[in-house]
Amino acid sequence: MLFRTILLLAVAAGITSCEQNIFFSEKKDIPGGVWTYRDTLDFAFTVTDTTEIYNMYVDFEHADTFPSQNIYLKLYTRFPDGKRLSRSRSFDLFNSLGETAGKCSGKTCRVHSLLQDNAYFNRPGEYVITLAQFMRRDSLEGIRMVGLAIERTGKKRVK
């Protein structure tokens, strides 16, 4: 009985400490599993501490039959002052051997990809990160969900 109690407390502490490191997390379902150019995904969050350092991730849930090794995204960041920057990025869903870059269960795979490590935000206020699929075809079949997660690293930057 004592062993069970200790095990439950250890699991609860582990879950709680992981959740405390999450600054922001949101997932967006892709209707019908078909992501089109016009279906941009906005993730809005507010920053108050400009000294905190974060790791940022993009999460994908896709069919195990997704036809490409990777997915190209156009990423837009809108800053609190209204300024907007963009860049393109590729994320691997499978390796060169066709093996998943994440974990699959049944016909669904989930991939947790690093977007940026040691990120920080210069100004307090609302930020909006917009993700748009940037593949060669408008209707991208097999992407079921896309998410953004921002994790606290526990580190601070010196201003």
C-alpha positions, -999 to +999 in steps of 0.1 A: +000+000+000+028+024+008+045+017-025+012+025-044+009+058-025+045+068-033+040+059-069+008+079-072+025+109-056+055+107-079+032+105-110+011+134-098+042+155-091+056+147-126+024+157-143+021+189-123+057+200-130+053+194-167+021+215-168+038+243-149+064+246-177+037+252-204+032+289-210+008+285-239-007+255-257-035+254-283-046+230-309-067+236-340-086+209-358-085+209-396-120+203-409-123+170-428-085+166-426-080+188-456-059+220-450-063+246-478-043+278-484-072+299-471-074+280-438-048+300-418-045+292-381-041+320-356-026+314-321-028+345-298-011+348-264-001+376-241+034+381-228+041+400-196+076+389-187+101+399-214+131+383-196+117+348-198+132+323-223+110+298-241+111+268-264+084+268-291+069+238-308+045+230-336+024+199-332+009+179-361-017+151-361-018+135-395-028+103-413-002+076-415-007+077-453+003+114-456+019+116-491+049+138-483+080+134-460+076+169-448+053+198-446+061+234-455+045+262-435+045+299-438+047+314-403+037+350-395+043+367-362+024+398-353+040+418-325+022+440-299+032+471-319+014+457-350+046+449-369+044+416-388+072+393-398+070+361-419+092+332-427+089+297-443+098+265-426+098+228-433+089+202-407+096+165-412+067+142-406+086+111-417+123+103-421+140+093-454+131+057-448+094+065-445+093+060-407+073+085-386+091+114-370+067+111-341+044+084-327+016+066-345-014+048-331-037+031-355-038+053-386-031+085-368+004+099-362+015+128-339+047+148-344+060+174-319+085+196-338+108+222-325+099+256-340+125+277-320+145+271-289+157+299-265+131+323-278+121+355-260+097+383-265+111+419-265+078+437-257+049+429-233+015+425-250-004+403-273+014+383-300-003+363-328+014+335-346-003+325-378+004+292-395-005+286-431+003+255-452+028+263-479+028+231-500+025+229-538-011+220-537-040+240-523-059+211-507-035+192-485-051+160-474-042+141-443-035+169-418-060+166-390-048+190-363-021+216-359-010+231-326+014+256-311+030+250-277+053+274-259+073+260-230+091+279-202+128+269-200+133+283-165+160+305-179+160+343-179+178+366-203+197+397-191+184+429-206 
